[in-house]
């Protein structure tokens, strides 16, 4: 049974668990937004169209309530999208992808998990659909429902397995951290063109052309509300820059020979930007950042680098024992923080950015032992 939600939420309120998913527009639009909400109970499936309707206050309250659990799969995008568009902080969640990672599942995608755990096969034909277009097709609506209809029995099965191996508390902590995530503003990076594959080592004119095409693309994509790669692909920018390097400005008269160059007015506008590019020098590359987000880390000295090697070895061994991905058990950034501790202890470990209670429980003693046994740290 599938129905579109209105203000009547009686079919949802009585259930302690609801399956939730959403579809967004990031693959097609410059400005991402929530385009469709899907919810399932054990008895019915519901769709809500936020592009055609205001979000009901009752639905917001239902999402934010801590009295029920929202079962989701790979909830990061959904959590951040709902907070970005509506200011919603979900009350309590159970992420089936995280649950599968805590169980050491070899594949944690929804399609693979449903096949392995429930013997259910689902297709992903509409995964890259344009969910911002209206009307939605029958195929899109059927696909959207398939993403939630099996989540509740999947969560029940995974939860039972987590209880068996005493890891349910680990999942609950990670889900609590996830639901409190806040969207990070990612402004357009005018220096992003330097990362395009195929432009390294090109001539000055070629680099100017690459930069001009990249900046033109962002302006055009923003104006048209289209994903930048749909306006002009990175490979096309690289080809233009390569031809300018080989042939000079004369190459701009042969743009039609490059597959992926836009047509009509967009082509004329791009060509004007490229022809103007020789007059705009490429600024020096900005210095590379010494850290990846968070607070700046100190450079490890020789002893710190030895500690890091010991921690990585202990992490990889412990991850194998737990059937975890090593980076899930302890990301390299966390290990670098632990390696800063010249006199390591569990108390010191617990203060390092990124160290959760479950990671301390799962890895803390192992990391500490590796440092003390292999390096004599803390003596």
PLY file of the C-alpha trace (Angstrom):
ply
format ascii 1.0
element vertex 379
property float x
property float y
property float z
element edge 378
property int vertex1
property int vertex2
end_header
0.00 0.00 0.00
1.40 3.42 -1.03
-0.18 6.79 -0.33
0.87 10.42 -0.36
1.00 12.08 3.04
-1.07 15.12 3.87
-1.67 16.61 7.31
-3.21 13.35 8.50
-0.39 11.46 10.23
-2.52 8.97 12.16
-1.02 6.10 10.19
2.46 7.00 11.45
2.06 8.15 15.06
1.21 4.80 16.62
4.39 3.03 15.52
7.55 2.99 17.68
9.69 2.55 14.56
9.41 4.14 11.15
11.56 3.61 8.09
12.71 6.89 6.52
14.56 7.83 3.36
14.71 10.87 1.12
15.69 11.79 -2.40
17.62 14.96 -3.19
18.72 16.85 -6.26
22.51 17.09 -5.91
23.20 14.90 -8.96
21.24 17.24 -11.23
21.05 20.65 -9.53
23.56 23.25 -8.39
21.49 23.93 -5.28
20.72 20.66 -3.54
17.42 20.28 -1.72
15.09 17.60 -0.38
12.76 16.53 -3.20
10.89 13.54 -1.81
10.38 11.86 1.58
9.60 8.16 1.91
8.28 6.53 5.08
7.20 2.97 5.82
5.44 1.30 8.74
4.90 -2.45 9.07
1.52 -1.92 7.39
1.84 0.87 4.84
4.19 3.02 2.76
3.95 6.80 2.44
5.42 9.48 0.20
5.57 13.20 0.87
6.38 15.78 -1.80
8.10 18.80 -0.19
8.35 20.60 -3.52
4.56 20.73 -3.80
3.61 21.04 -0.12
4.71 22.76 3.07
6.20 20.36 5.60
3.42 19.67 8.15
4.26 20.71 11.71
3.14 17.27 12.84
5.66 15.56 10.57
8.45 17.76 11.90
7.44 16.87 15.46
7.35 13.19 14.56
10.87 13.35 13.10
12.24 15.23 16.11
10.57 13.03 18.74
12.80 10.81 20.86
9.85 8.49 21.54
10.28 6.58 18.28
13.19 5.33 16.22
13.70 6.31 12.59
15.30 3.44 10.69
17.50 4.71 7.86
20.25 3.41 5.62
23.40 5.46 5.10
21.76 8.30 6.99
24.50 10.92 6.67
23.04 12.61 3.60
19.49 12.47 4.94
20.44 13.84 8.37
22.35 16.76 6.86
19.71 17.49 4.21
16.83 17.65 6.69
18.84 19.91 8.98
19.93 22.15 6.09
16.47 22.58 4.52
14.22 22.47 7.60
16.38 22.82 10.69
15.25 19.36 11.79
17.41 17.42 14.26
16.15 13.85 14.18
15.16 12.44 17.55
16.55 8.90 17.41
17.89 6.88 14.51
18.99 3.35 13.67
21.29 3.31 10.64
21.29 -0.11 8.97
24.49 0.66 7.06
26.31 1.46 10.30
24.82 -1.66 11.86
26.23 -3.74 9.03
29.65 -2.14 9.47
29.62 -2.98 13.18
28.82 -6.57 12.20
31.69 -6.72 9.72
29.41 -7.32 6.72
31.43 -7.72 3.50
29.08 -5.37 1.62
27.01 -2.69 3.34
24.98 -1.21 0.48
21.22 -1.59 0.82
20.90 -3.79 -2.25
23.59 -6.20 -0.99
22.28 -6.25 2.59
18.70 -6.99 1.61
19.86 -9.84 -0.57
22.14 -11.28 2.12
19.86 -10.82 5.15
16.33 -11.11 3.77
16.76 -12.72 0.36
15.15 -9.66 -1.24
16.30 -8.32 -4.60
15.83 -4.63 -5.42
16.89 -2.67 -8.49
18.67 0.69 -8.56
17.58 1.82 -12.02
16.21 5.17 -10.79
19.08 5.95 -8.41
20.32 8.85 -10.56
16.88 10.17 -11.50
16.17 13.87 -11.49
14.02 14.00 -8.36
13.50 17.73 -8.74
11.38 17.38 -11.90
7.63 17.11 -11.75
5.60 15.05 -12.31
7.47 12.06 -10.93
7.17 8.93 -13.02
5.57 5.69 -11.88
9.03 4.10 -12.01
10.46 6.77 -9.72
7.66 6.35 -7.19
8.03 2.57 -7.16
11.80 2.90 -6.73
11.40 5.39 -3.88
9.15 3.04 -1.91
11.55 0.11 -2.36
14.17 2.05 -0.39
12.07 1.92 2.81
9.65 -1.00 2.53
12.22 -3.55 3.79
14.15 -1.39 6.25
12.17 -2.33 9.36
12.67 -6.13 9.09
16.29 -5.53 8.07
16.89 -3.42 11.19
15.26 -6.05 13.40
17.55 -8.75 12.02
20.71 -6.64 12.32
19.82 -5.49 15.82
19.48 -9.09 17.00
22.92 -9.89 15.62
24.43 -6.84 17.31
22.99 -7.94 20.65
24.56 -11.38 20.16
28.05 -9.87 19.78
27.52 -7.12 22.39
27.91 -4.27 19.91
24.48 -2.64 20.02
25.73 0.07 22.39
28.50 0.85 19.89
25.94 1.42 17.16
23.73 3.53 19.43
26.63 5.84 20.24
27.58 6.25 16.58
23.95 6.90 15.61
23.69 9.55 18.32
26.76 11.30 16.93
25.36 11.02 13.41
21.97 12.54 14.20
23.68 15.60 15.69
25.84 16.30 12.65
25.58 19.79 11.19
25.91 20.67 7.49
29.22 22.24 6.51
29.04 25.18 4.16
31.23 24.37 1.17
31.63 27.57 -0.80
32.81 27.42 -4.36
36.57 26.99 -4.49
38.00 29.22 -7.24
41.22 27.21 -7.06
39.50 23.86 -7.62
40.53 23.86 -11.28
44.07 22.96 -10.24
42.83 19.49 -9.22
41.41 18.62 -12.64
43.09 15.55 -14.06
45.13 16.25 -17.18
46.19 19.88 -16.71
49.40 19.36 -14.77
52.41 20.55 -16.76
50.43 22.52 -19.35
51.61 25.85 -20.71
50.68 29.14 -19.12
48.09 29.75 -21.85
46.66 26.28 -21.26
46.35 26.89 -17.53
44.68 30.23 -18.14
42.17 28.50 -20.41
41.50 25.80 -17.81
40.92 28.40 -15.12
38.63 30.47 -17.35
36.52 27.44 -18.33
36.25 26.32 -14.71
35.10 29.76 -13.49
32.69 30.08 -16.42
31.22 26.69 -15.59
30.42 27.62 -12.02
28.72 30.85 -13.03
26.67 29.09 -15.72
25.76 26.17 -13.42
24.69 28.51 -10.65
22.56 30.54 -13.04
20.91 27.47 -14.59
20.67 25.56 -11.28
22.40 22.58 -12.86
25.12 20.37 -11.42
28.45 21.78 -12.71
29.54 18.54 -14.39
26.32 18.63 -16.41
27.24 22.05 -17.78
30.85 21.21 -18.62
32.77 18.11 -17.64
36.27 18.16 -16.14
37.52 16.05 -19.03
36.27 18.69 -21.48
38.04 21.47 -19.56
41.25 19.42 -19.68
40.91 18.79 -23.43
40.43 22.50 -24.14
43.47 23.41 -22.04
45.57 20.71 -23.70
44.68 21.95 -27.19
45.43 25.54 -26.24
48.82 24.34 -24.96
49.56 22.57 -28.26
48.04 24.99 -30.75
47.78 28.33 -28.98
44.71 30.59 -29.18
43.91 29.18 -32.65
42.58 26.07 -30.91
39.57 28.07 -29.71
38.23 28.13 -33.26
37.97 24.34 -33.20
35.89 23.86 -30.05
33.10 22.12 -31.94
35.45 19.19 -32.47
35.48 18.55 -28.71
32.63 16.38 -27.57
30.82 17.89 -24.58
31.18 21.56 -25.54
27.80 23.24 -24.98
25.74 24.51 -27.91
24.17 27.83 -28.82
24.40 30.80 -26.47
26.26 28.79 -23.83
28.98 27.92 -26.36
29.33 31.58 -27.37
29.59 32.62 -23.72
32.24 29.97 -22.98
34.21 30.95 -26.07
34.19 34.61 -25.00
35.57 33.63 -21.58
38.30 31.51 -23.17
39.29 34.23 -25.64
39.61 36.64 -22.73
41.69 34.17 -20.68
45.15 35.25 -22.00
44.60 38.67 -20.41
44.00 37.13 -16.97
47.21 35.76 -15.40
46.95 32.67 -13.23
47.68 33.60 -9.61
50.25 31.56 -7.67
48.90 28.35 -6.16
47.83 28.85 -2.54
49.92 27.02 0.08
48.75 23.52 0.86
46.85 23.10 4.10
48.81 21.28 6.76
45.76 19.52 8.21
42.37 18.18 7.15
39.70 19.94 9.15
39.43 20.22 12.91
42.19 21.74 14.95
45.66 21.92 13.46
47.89 18.97 14.29
51.55 19.16 15.16
54.03 17.55 12.82
55.13 14.23 14.24
58.78 13.94 15.22
60.76 10.75 14.55
59.50 9.08 17.74
55.95 10.13 16.95
56.23 8.56 13.51
57.34 5.29 15.12
54.36 5.48 17.46
52.09 6.01 14.47
53.48 2.92 12.71
52.91 0.84 15.86
49.35 2.17 16.17
48.54 1.38 12.52
49.82 -2.17 12.92
47.75 -2.64 16.08
44.70 -1.06 14.43
44.92 -3.33 11.39
45.28 -6.44 13.54
42.39 -5.48 15.80
40.20 -4.59 12.79
40.83 -8.06 11.37
39.77 -9.63 14.66
36.54 -7.63 14.68
35.98 -8.02 10.90
35.94 -4.19 10.67
37.33 -1.97 7.96
40.54 -0.57 9.51
39.51 3.01 8.79
36.15 2.46 10.46
37.74 1.16 13.64
40.25 4.02 13.82
40.73 6.52 10.97
44.30 7.57 10.22
43.56 11.09 11.49
42.64 9.61 14.87
45.82 7.52 14.95
47.87 10.63 14.20
46.26 12.30 17.19
47.02 9.30 19.41
50.63 9.28 18.19
51.04 12.81 19.56
50.85 11.36 23.05
54.45 10.82 24.20
53.13 9.37 27.48
50.05 7.49 26.29
47.27 6.32 28.59
43.60 5.50 28.15
42.74 8.81 29.80
44.95 10.68 27.32
43.50 8.66 24.43
39.95 9.57 25.46
40.73 13.28 25.01
41.95 12.93 21.41
39.60 14.37 18.79
37.58 11.61 17.15
37.96 9.08 19.97
34.49 7.81 20.85
33.61 5.56 23.75
33.12 2.56 21.50
36.48 3.11 19.77
38.20 3.41 23.12
36.55 0.19 24.24
37.29 -1.66 21.00
40.83 -0.40 20.40
42.15 1.61 23.35
43.90 -1.22 25.21
45.27 -2.66 21.98
46.76 0.64 20.89
48.19 1.30 24.32
49.75 -2.16 24.50
51.31 -1.76 21.06
53.00 1.48 22.09
54.29 0.14 25.37
55.35 -3.28 24.11
57.00 -2.19 20.87
58.43 1.17 21.84
58.59 1.24 25.60
56.41 4.38 25.55
55.35 5.73 28.88
58.20 4.17 30.89
0 1
1 2
2 3
3 4
4 5
5 6
6 7
7 8
8 9
9 10
10 11
11 12
12 13
13 14
14 15
15 16
16 17
17 18
18 19
19 20
20 21
21 22
22 23
23 24
24 25
25 26
26 27
27 28
28 29
29 30
30 31
31 32
32 33
33 34
34 35
35 36
36 37
37 38
38 39
39 40
40 41
41 42
42 43
43 44
44 45
45 46
46 47
47 48
48 49
49 50
50 51
51 52
52 53
53 54
54 55
55 56
56 57
57 58
58 59
59 60
60 61
61 62
62 63
63 64
64 65
65 66
66 67
67 68
68 69
69 70
70 71
71 72
72 73
73 74
74 75
75 76
76 77
77 78
78 79
79 80
80 81
81 82
82 83
83 84
84 85
85 86
86 87
87 88
88 89
89 90
90 91
91 92
92 93
93 94
94 95
95 96
96 97
97 98
98 99
99 100
100 101
101 102
102 103
103 104
104 105
105 106
106 107
107 108
108 109
109 110
110 111
111 112
112 113
113 114
114 115
115 116
116 117
117 118
118 119
119 120
120 121
121 122
122 123
123 124
124 125
125 126
126 127
127 128
128 129
129 130
130 131
131 132
132 133
133 134
134 135
135 136
136 137
137 138
138 139
139 140
140 141
141 142
142 143
143 144
144 145
145 146
146 147
147 148
148 149
149 150
150 151
151 152
152 153
153 154
154 155
155 156
156 157
157 158
158 159
159 160
160 161
161 162
162 163
163 164
164 165
165 166
166 167
167 168
168 169
169 170
170 171
171 172
172 173
173 174
174 175
175 176
176 177
177 178
178 179
179 180
180 181
181 182
182 183
183 184
184 185
185 186
186 187
187 188
188 189
189 190
190 191
191 192
192 193
193 194
194 195
195 196
196 197
197 198
198 199
199 200
200 201
201 202
202 203
203 204
204 205
205 206
206 207
207 208
208 209
209 210
210 211
211 212
212 213
213 214
214 215
215 216
216 217
217 218
218 219
219 220
220 221
221 222
222 223
223 224
224 225
225 226
226 227
227 228
228 229
229 230
230 231
231 232
232 233
233 234
234 235
235 236
236 237
237 238
238 239
239 240
240 241
241 242
242 243
243 244
244 245
245 246
246 247
247 248
248 249
249 250
250 251
251 252
252 253
253 254
254 255
255 256
256 257
257 258
258 259
259 260
260 261
261 262
262 263
263 264
264 265
265 266
266 267
267 268
268 269
269 270
270 271
271 272
272 273
273 274
274 275
275 276
276 277
277 278
278 279
279 280
280 281
281 282
282 283
283 284
284 285
285 286
286 287
287 288
288 289
289 290
290 291
291 292
292 293
293 294
294 295
295 296
296 297
297 298
298 299
299 300
300 301
301 302
302 303
303 304
304 305
305 306
306 307
307 308
308 309
309 310
310 311
311 312
312 313
313 314
314 315
315 316
316 317
317 318
318 319
319 320
320 321
321 322
322 323
323 324
324 325
325 326
326 327
327 328
328 329
329 330
330 331
331 332
332 333
333 334
334 335
335 336
336 337
337 338
338 339
339 340
340 341
341 342
342 343
343 344
344 345
345 346
346 347
347 348
348 349
349 350
350 351
351 352
352 353
353 354
354 355
355 356
356 357
357 358
358 359
359 360
360 361
361 362
362 363
363 364
364 365
365 366
366 367
367 368
368 369
369 370
370 371
371 372
372 373
373 374
374 375
375 376
376 377
377 378
